[in-house]
Amino acid sequence: MPALCRDCFEAYTDETADRCPSCESPRLIRHPELDRLAIAHIDCDAFYASVEKRDRPELRDKPVIVGGGRRGVVSTACYVARLDGVHSAMPMFKALKACPKAVVIRPDMAKYSAIGKEIRERMRALTPLVEPLSIDEAFLDLSGTEKLHRGWPARSLAKLMKEIEDDFGLTASVGLSFNKFLAKIASDLDKPRGFAVIGQAEARGFLADQPVSIIWGVGRSLRAALARDGITLVRHLLPFEETDLIARYGRIGRRLYRFARAEDDRTVIAEGQTKSISSETTFNEDITRLDQLRERLWPLCEKVARRLKKASLAGHSVHLKLKTADFKLVSRSRRLGDATQMAEEIYRVAAPLLEQEADGRAFRLIGAGVADLVDDEDADLPDLLDPARNKRVQVELVIDEVRDKLGEDSIIKGRALGSGPGRHPAPSAKPKERG
């Protein structure tokens, strides 16, 4: 079985030794897939509090809470304070009631950010595929780095953890797996200063008896809804078809189905790698009429949505692009409250922007896009204030499934058919897509 020493980084095959054969350290990692896994999640341990303890050694053994005063909330609590039940986002008055001896420190975000950026640079020295989630945590994809670093990805990660301890006086925990969902879970299994591995062989068995709340996006209200249906553990999701879960719980039903089976095809997206996804088309003849411009807008929204879904991305802003007959560029955008990757939602935002500009001018080009991209984990979730949107999302997901099975032209929405007799045909020019 592949094994690795976390102190001297010696890699070997041994199923019985309690200590490293080279340095006699007991800090060994063993796993049948240790030499093959390459997707990691790194999370600094109690980051803000650990930075403060590092800078003020007299606080080392004391409970420390970083937060916004008595009327604020806890940003981070050290592990000593956590023993008394203090946790992030807890109201400060409750935290101090649970741990009255805690030392409360106001956050110094500039300091934390500077240290976080330095640590991130160390991550980028291992791989360009670093996807930050916050100041102190990120996903890494180390696939194909074995020759460059002369060792398994696990060995590179262990060396990075040692660097963080030696050079920054901080500790971090690593989760190593074959996809992002499981890497994130693994990083929480052995905190602090942990290194946990979840391989393909045991993934579904490991998940089966976990509470369903282990799946991202399953908060208090959804957990209660699932419990009412008898679903409290991940294995309770396995008898359901994906379409059943989508119909019952909305868009997150797709995630429930796939994550319950340890399936996650999201890639690690490097910071700044993709800033926006858009599609545009240039008309054969200039267009002045709003109804004809709307006809051209809808297929662009569908193209953008397909690309977002394929990349497991969503966006917080929708952009409309127009170019007049005299080549003047018109650009309009709107920021969204929640991220989306749905064509219908993109269109419902872009269409009013178009209406504001379609004042009789002749246009030669139209484009639609989505920017401020994020991972699609928390996009298009059920909204109690807009139940109609929940239905729109479910309908679009069903359309996507039909198209996946039968082809893109197997099902279309009414607005894609054009506007009826007397209207101009759709342009023959092939749309240009830009990301």
N, C-alpha and C positions, 0 to 999 in steps of 0.2 A: 504493500500500500504506500503511495507517495506520502512523504512526510517532510516537514520543514521546521527548522529551528528559528524562532522569532528573534533570537539574540545574536547568533553568528551567521544566520541565513544559509546554513548548510542544508542542502536538499538531498534526500536519500530515500531508500525504501526499507522500512522497518515497521513491523506490527507489534513489537513486544517491548522495546526500550522505553523506560520511563523518563530518561534524560537524553539530551543530545550527545551522540558519540564523540563529537568534537569538543564542545565546551561544557558539557554536563548541565546545561540549562534545562529546567523542567518545562519551559515554555515552547511546547511542541504543537504543531498543527498536523493532524492526520485526516486524510479524506481520500476515498478511491478516485475522485475526479480532480484532486488538487492541482494536478499538472495540466489540466485542460480548461478550467474555468477562467473567464476573462472579464466579466462584467462586475464592477465593484461599486459599492456605496460607502463613502467615507464621511464620518460625522465626528467632529471634535466634541469631546466630552465636557458638558456643562460649560460651554465656551466662555461666555462673558464672566461667569464666576471664577473660572479657572484662570483667566487673564488677571483678574483682580487679586487672586491669591498668589499668583506668581509675582506680581509687582509689590505685594505687601505680605512678606513671609510671616508676619505675626498673625495673619488670618488663617494660616495653613490648616489648623485643626478645628477651626470655628465654623459654625453654620453661616453661610454667606448667601444673601439674596440680592440679586441685581434687579432693581425695579424702580417704579415711579413714585415713591413716597407712600404715605398711609392711604391716600385716596386713589392710588394707581393700582397697577397689577404687576405680578411677577414676570420679569422677562426671562430670567434663568435663576435656578437655585442650585447650589453645590450639592454634592451627594450626601454630605452631613445633614444639610437641611432637608433633603428629600426623605431621610429616615423618619422625620417627623410628619411626613405627608405633604410637604410643600412641593408644588409643581408649577410649571409655566402656565401663564394666563390666570392663575389664581388671584383673586382680589387681595391686595396687600394686607388689609385688616384681618382676613382669614389666615393668611400665611403667618402673620405675627402672633395670632392667637394660638396657632399650632406649634410655632417655634419662637417663643418670646425672647430667647437669647440670641436670635439671629442678628448679624451685622448687615444692615441695609445700605447698599451703595447705588447711587444714581448711575444710569448707563452712560458710558463714554463711547458713543457709536463711532466717532472718528478713529479712536484708538483700535476698537475691535475690527473696523473695516480695513484699516491698514495692515493689521496682522493677518486677517483673512485673505487679503490679496497676496501677501507674501507666501502663505501656505498654498494658495491656488497655483502660484507660479511653480512651486515644487511639483504639484500634480501634473502640470503641463510639461514638465521635463520628462515625465514618463510616457505621456500620450497627448496628442492634440485633441483627442476626444474627451474633453472635460465639460460636463454640464452642471454648472452651479445651481443649487436649489436655494441657498441662502449664503450668508457671510461665511458660515462654518461647515457647510456640507455640500457634497457634489457626487454625481455619478461619474465613473470613468470606464471607458472601454479600452482594454489593453490587448485586444486581439491583434495578433501579428507582431507583437513587440518582443517576442522571446529572443530573437537573434540580436536585436539592438541592445537589449539589457542582459543578454547572456543568462537567461533563467526564466522560470515560469512567471506569469503575472503575479502569482501569490508571493513570490520572492521579492519582486519589485515593490509590492505593496507593504510587505513587512519592513523593508529598508526605509520606505517613506515614513512609516509610523515611528521608526527609531529616529529619523531625522527631525521629525516634529518634536519629539521629546527632547532631543539633545540641543537643537538649535533654537527652539521657541519656548521650551519649558512647559509644554502642554501635552496632553494626551488625546488620542483619537481612537475610534473604533471602526473596524472594517467589516463589511458584509460582502462576501464573494459568492457569485452564483452564475447562472447562464442567462438571466434576464433581470431587468431593472426592478420589477416587483419583488422578486425574491431577494435580490441584493439588499434592498431597503429593509426588508424584514430581518435579514440576517444581521445587519449592523446593530440592531436593537437587542439581539439575543445574549450578548456577552459583555455588556457595558459595566463599568468603564474599561478602557484599554483592552478592548476585546478584538477577536478575529474569528468570525463565525462563517461557516461554509454550508451552503445548501446546494446539493447536486441534483442532476436530473433524475437519478434513480430513486431518490427518496422524497422528491418534492411533493408529489400528490399525497403520499402517505403522511408527510409532515403537516400539510395544510388541513387534512381531513378533519382533525379534531380540534382545530383552532377556532376561536370564536369568529363569527362572520365579520366582526368589526375590524379584523386584521386587514380586510380589503379596503384600500384607499377609497374615500368618499362615503363610507358607511358610517354616518354620524348617528347622533342620538335618535332623530326622528325616523330615519330609514331603518335603524336597528330595531326600533319598536314595531315598525310595520312588518319587518321580516319575522320578528318573534310572534306576532299575531298569526302569521301563516305557518308557524311551527318551524321556522328556519332560525336557528341560533348558532349552529356550527357550520363550517364550510362544507362538510360532507352532505348537509341537508340540501345544498344547492344542486348537487350532482344529478339527481333524477330529472331535473327540469331541462326542457329544450331552451335554446337561446331566445327564440321568438316568444315563448311563454314568459320568460323573465322580463323581456322588453315590454311586452303588453301589460304586465303587472306593475312594473316599477319604473318604466320609462327608459331613457337612454342608458342609465347606469346598469340596466339589466344585462347589457352586452358585457360590461366589465365583470359583473358578478359571475356570469357564465364562464368567461375565459380565465379569469384569475383563479376561480375555484379549481380549475384544471391545470394550474401552474403555467398558463399560456399568456405570454406578453411579448408582442412583436415590436414594441417601441424601441427605437434606436437611441443611443446616447448622442445628443445633439450639442456640438461644441458651441460655446458662447459666441454669439455674433455670426454663427454659421449661416443661419437663415433669418433674415429680418422681416421679410414679407413674402407673401405668395399672391400673384396676380395673374390676370389674363386680359387681353385686349384684342380688338379687331378693328381693322381699317376698312371702311365701306368702299364699294366700287363707285357709288355715287353719294354725294353729300345728302344728309338727312336733316330735316327740320322738324318733323312731326314727333310729338312726345310718344304716341302709341308705337311708332316704329322704333324709336330709341329703346323703349321698354322691351320690345321683342328681342333686340340685340343684347340687352343687359342680362336677361335671365340665363341663357346658356353660358355666359361668362361666369356667373355666380355658381353654376353647377360645376364648371371646370375647376374653379378655385376650391370649392368644397371637396371635390374628389381628391385633389392634391393634398389638402389639409388632412383628410382622413387617412390617406395612404401614408403620410409622414407622422401620424399620431400627434398632430398639432392643432391648435385653435388660436384665435386672435381676439384681442381686446378692442380693435378698431377696424372700421370698414372704410375703404377709400373708393371714391369715384373719380375717374379720369376722363376728360373730354378734350378733343382738339377741334377747334373751329376750322371753317373752310380756308381762313387766312392763316392757319397754322399757329394760332394762339392757344396755349395750354391752359385748361381750367382744371383745377384739382380741389376736391372737397372731401372731407372726412368727418367721421363721427365716432366718438369713444363710446364703448359699450360698458354696461355695468358688469356683465358676465361674459367670459370668453365664449366664442361659438366656432363651430366648424360646419354648420348646416347651411346648405344653399338657400333654403327658404328664409332663414334669419338674415343672411347676408343681403338677399334681395329686398327684404322688408326695410332694411336700413338704407340701402343704396337707392332704391326707387324714389323716396322723397327728396333725396339730394339731387337726383336727376330732374325731378319736377321743378325744383327751384331754378335750374339753369336752362331748361328747355323753353325759351321765350321767343321762339321763332328764328333764332340764329341757325345757320347751317353748320352741321358738324360732320367731320370726315373720319373721326375715330372715337371709340368709347372703350373704357376699360374699368374693371372692378378688381379690388384686391382686399386683402386682410393683412394687418400689421400688428405689432406688439405681440408677437407670437409666444405662446407658452405650451407646455405639455397639455394634452387634451384631457388629463385626469379629471379636472373639475369643470369641464365645459358642458354647456347645455344640460345641466342637471335639472330635475323637477323644480318648478317654481309655483308655490301655492298662490302667488299673486297673479299668475298668468297661466291658468290651467290649459287654455287653448294652445299655448306654446308647447306644452308637454305633448299634446296630441300631434302637433305639427312635426315635432322631432321624431315621434314614434312612426308616423307615416313615412318620413324620409328614410328612416332606418330600414323599414320594410321594402321600400323602393330599391335601396342599395342592395339588399339581399337578393331581390329578383334579378337585378342587373348583373350581380356577380355570377348568378347561375345561368342566366339566359342571354346576357349581352346588354350593351348599353342602350340599344334601341328597343328593347323588349317592353319597356314601360316608360311613358313620358307624362309630364303634367300638361294640363290644358293650355297654359300660357305659352308652351313651347310649340304649339300647333300654328301660331300666327293669329292674325286678327280677323280672318274671314275674307269674303270677296272684296275685290277692289284694293286690297292692301298690297304693298310692295313685297316681293319675295325676299326671303332671307338672303344676305349677301353670300356670294360664292367664294369670296376671299377667305382663305384659311386663317383662323385666329392665331395670333402670336401670343405665346405664354411666356411670362417672365417671372422669375422668383427672386 
